[in-house]
Amino acid sequence: MTALTDHNKAKANAQSEGRTLISVDAMGGDKGPAAVVAGCSLSAKVNPDIAFVLHGDAAQLEPLVAKTPELNGLCEIRHATDVVTMDDKPSHVVRTGRDTSMWSAIESVRTGEAAVAVSCGNTGALMALSMIRLRKLEGVNRPAIAVLYPSSNPQGFNVMLDVGADVRADADDLMRFALMGISYARNGMDIKRPRVGLLNVGTEEHKGRTELKEAYDLIRAHEDDAAFEFVGFVEGGDISGDVADVIVTDGFTGNVAIKTGEGTASLVGHRLREAFSYSLWSRIASVLAYPSLQRLRIKIDPRRVNGGVFLGLNGTVVKSHGSADATGVSAAIKLAAQLSQNQFNDKLAARVAATLPAEEKAE
């Protein structure tokens, strides 16, 4: 397989087969291109309606793809000479990153070649490039990163945003985060009337910072016209609970919350392994409990919900965890394909535009 020079070839091939074309930054992430290609392979096995453009070093990617029969006829390679590292500053990447695999992957979405981009790379750089190349939707002040957080809701997950696109958010930003989260829950999880909670230090209306109290009123004001239920303030314990389907917060708080959750899940898993290996009887008990432990592992496995969606841009970008293995990459690709096939970004743009004040629409 050779690197492509014709940027329309992959799109034409995908369209002729009725497939969704996914642009993948194959060089980002801690585990390298082998994990990304393996994740694409897993996705291709279960979803016949997708195809890929892999962006990165052709010398590394060609042998990996050649050894993966599931990708035969479904994958084109776009050669990129440079890679965005986890230590690169976003501003540096924006200025000098035109030859990177990440830039190339975003560019495929900007030109309309691919439906959605997926990357395991540097989050800050990916957001900066996405904003510069794709631009924000009309009516969006700040994009947000939304993730699916395991919960006791019937659907098994809550939508939480922002989790790190920007550490700041004023009242108007939080209101627009809510609208974007509602659209995600409705189109990505098929929740007809999502319940929205605003994360705070308590559920009482008098608690919290000024911007949270102002956001409370703004979100409440859109409850009827945007067809959602606002449950008011929620606390940290409700992130994994069943009182809301969408949890709205600023990027600083959201990022701390999800990483705390990931660390806690890792600790629980470690302690369980310790407990079941403590003695002969505990090892016997672990064998008896194995089916139940497997069900628990699957439910809380962060790889199954890997993929943060950049909301508020003129194009869909999914950020996979940097340490994702093939299973995690496959989960991110599955999410990307589902959102694209549901025309999620078009619906999100329409939802946000519908709430703009008359003076903003006229600008």
N, C-alpha and C positions, 0 to 999 in steps of 0.2 A: 504494500500500500504506500502511496506517495502523498506528500503534502499537497493540499489544494492551492491553486492560484485563482480559480474561478469561485468567487464567494457565493454565487447563486446556484452552484451545482447541488450542494447538499439540500437546499430548500426545494429545488425542483424535484429531486429524487424523493424527498419526504412527501411533498404534495401529491406526486403521481401515485404514491401508495396510500394516501390518506392518513399519513402519520403526523404526529406532533413532533416538531424538531426542537431538541433541547441542546442549548449551548453549554458546554461544560469546561470550566477551567481545570484542566487535568493535572496541573503542576502544584496547585495549592494544597495545604494540609500537611500534617505531621507524618503521615504514612506514605506519602509520595504517589506517583501516578499509578502504581500497581493496585493500590486500594481503590482508586477512582475508576480504573478500567474494570476491576472486579465488581464494583457497585453497579456500573452500567450493564455489565453482563447479567447480574441478578435481576435488574429491572427489565431487561429485554426478555428474560425467560417468562416473566409473569404478565408483561404488558406488550402485546404485539402492535400497539398503536403508536409507538414512539421510535424515534431515530435520534442520532447524536452527531454533533460536531464537537470533536475534542480539540482543545487548544493547548499547545505546548510543544515541547521538544520532539520533533518527529522521530529522531533517532532512538528515543526511549519509548515512544508510544507505539510505533509500528510493530516491533516484536511482541509487545503485550497484546495488541489487538489481533495480531495474526494468530496467536495461540488461543484466542477466544472465539470459538465457532458461533456462539450466540450473537455476536456482533457482525457476523458476515453479512454484508450488504446493508447494514444499518448504521454504519459509523464512518464519518469522514474525519480526517486529521487536518487541522489548520496549524501550520508550523509557527511557533513563536520563539524568539531567541532568548527572551529574558523571563525571569520569574519574580513575583512579588514575595518577599520573605515576611515572616511574622514580625521582624524587627523594623521593617521599613516604615517611615513616617508617611501618613496619607498625603501630606502636602508634597512630599518628594515624589511619590508615585504619580500624582496628578501632573507634575511638571515633566517627569522624565520616563513615565511608564508606558509609552506608546507601543513599545515592542514586547510587552509582557503578555503572558497567557491570559491574565485577568482582564486587561484592557481589551484584548481580542475577543474574549467571551462576551463582554458587555457590548462591544461594538456589533456583534451579530444580532443582538436584540434591538439595538438602536436602528439598524438598517432594515429591520423587518425580516431578516433572513431566518432567525430563530424565534420561537414563541416565548422562551423563558431561558434565563441563565442560572447555572448552579456553580457555586465555588466553595471550597473548604478553606480558602485563604484568609489573609489578614482582614478582619472585620472592618476596621476603620478605613483601610485603603479601598475595600470593596464598596463601602457606602459612599466614600468621596468620589470614586470613579463613576458610580451609578448616578449620583446626583449631577455630576458635570456632564456626562454623556447622554443620559436619558432625560434629565430635567424633572422638576417637580410637577405634579398635576396641578391644574388650576384650583385654587382654594386651599392648598396644602402649604402651611408655613414650614413645618419640619416633617420629614419622613419619619417613620417608626419601624422598628423591627418587632414583628409579632411571632410568638411561639405557641405551640400547643403544650400545655402543662397538665400532667396526669391529675385527674380529679375523681371525685365520687359521683359526678354527674352521670346520667344515663349514657351519654356519648363517650365517657371515659376521659375527657380532656376539657380544659378551659382554654380560651384564647387569652394570652397575656401580652400587653404592649404598653409602652415601649420597653425593650429590654437591652438597650444600649446604643441606639442610633445617635442619641444626643442626651447628655446628662441633664440638660435643662428643659423645662416645659412650662409655659404659662397657662392660664385658664383656657384661652382660646385653643392652644395646642392640644390640651387634654380633651377638650370637646371634640376636636377633629380626630384625635386618636380613637375616641369612642365610636365615631361614625365609621372609621375604617375597620375597627375591630368587629363591629356589627356586620359589615359587608363580608368580612372574612368568615365569621361564624355562619352566616346565612348561606354563602356560596361554597365554602370549603367544608362545612360540617352539616349542612342541610338543616340548620336550626331556623325555623320560620320566624319566630319572635324572640331573639336573643335577650337574655337578661344581662344588664350591665352594672358592674360595681366599680366604684372609684376608690382606689387603695388609700387608706389613711391610718392614723394611729388609734382610731376608735370609730365606732359607728355613729356616735352622736353628732348632730349637725353643727354644734358649736366648736368641735375639735378641728385641729389641723391648721395648716398655713393659709394665708389669705387667698392664694391662687387656687387652692383646693376648694375653698368655700365658693369662690366665684365660678369655678368649673362645675361644681354641683348644680348651680342654678342654670348654667348654659346647657348642660347635658339634659337636665330635666325639661328645659324649654323645647328640645327637639324630640322628646319621647313619642309624641303622637305622629308627627309628620314622617319620622324615620322608622316607625313601626317596631319599636323595641320597648322593653320594660326596664326602667331604671330602678335598681334596688337601693341606691344611695351609697353611703360609705361602707366599705368592707375592710377587714383587717387581714394581716398576714396569714392567719390560719384559714382564711376563706379562699386563698389561692388554689388550694387543692380540695376545696369543699364543694358543696352543691347549691350555694345560694346565688351564684351568678355563672353565666357562660362566658362573659368577657370581663377581664380585669384590666382596668386602665390605670397607668401610673407613668412617672417620668423615667427616662432611660437609666439614671443612676440607681434609683430604687429597684427598678425592674431587673437590672443586671445583677445587683447584689442578691436579690431574692432567688433568681433561678440558679445562680451558682451555689447559694446556700443549700437549695433543694438537691442539687446534684451531689454536693458533698455529703449531705445527710444520707441520701440513698446509698452512696458508696460506703459510708461508715456502717450502716445497717447490714449491708451485704457482707462486709468484713467481719462484723461481730457474729453474724449467723454462722459463717464458716468456722469461726473460732469455737462457737458453742457446740456445733455438731461434730467437731473433731477432738473434743476435750477428753473423752474416754471411750472405751469399747461400747458402752451402752448408748452413748450419744451418737456414735457412728452407726449403730444399729437403728437408732431412732431416725437418723437422717435418711436411711434407705427407705424406711416406712413412709417418711414424710416427703419423699422425693417428688411424687406427682404434684402435690400441693405447692411445694417450693418452686417447681418449674412454672406453674401457673402464675405464682407471685412474681417470679423473675421476669416473665414475659410482660406482665402488666406494668412493671416499674422500669423496664429496660429503656434507658434514655435513647438508645439507638433507634427505637421504633418511632419516636417522635422527633427525630433529628431534622432540623431545617427551620431556620428563622426566615420569615418572608419580609422583604423590604416593601413597606406599604407607602403609597403616596407618590410614586414615580410613574413616568410614562413608559412603563415596561415592568415586567415581573422578574425579580431577582430573588433567589433562594440561597441563603447562607447556611451551608452545612458546618457542623462542628469541626474545628481544626483537627481533632484527634479521631475523627470518624473512620471506622473500618468499612469494609465492603457493605455490611448490613446497614450501617448508618448512611453511607452515600446513596444506597438504593432507596432508603426511606425519603431522603431529600429529593431524589429524582421523582419518586412516586408523587410526592406533594406538588412538585413543580408541574408535572404532567396534568394532575387533577385540576389545579387552578387554571392552567391554560385552556384545558378542554371545556371548563365551565365559563370561559370568557370572563374570568374574575376581575381582571384589571379594568375592563370596559365598564363593568357594573359598579366597581368601586369609584371610578371617575365620575360616573353619572350620579352616584349617591352623594359624593362630596359637592359636586357642582350644584346640585339641587338645593343645598342648604346655604349657598352663598347669599349674602345681602345684595340688594339690587344695585348698590353703588359698586360692589366688587364685580358683579357680572357685566357692568357697563364698561369696565376698564379694559 
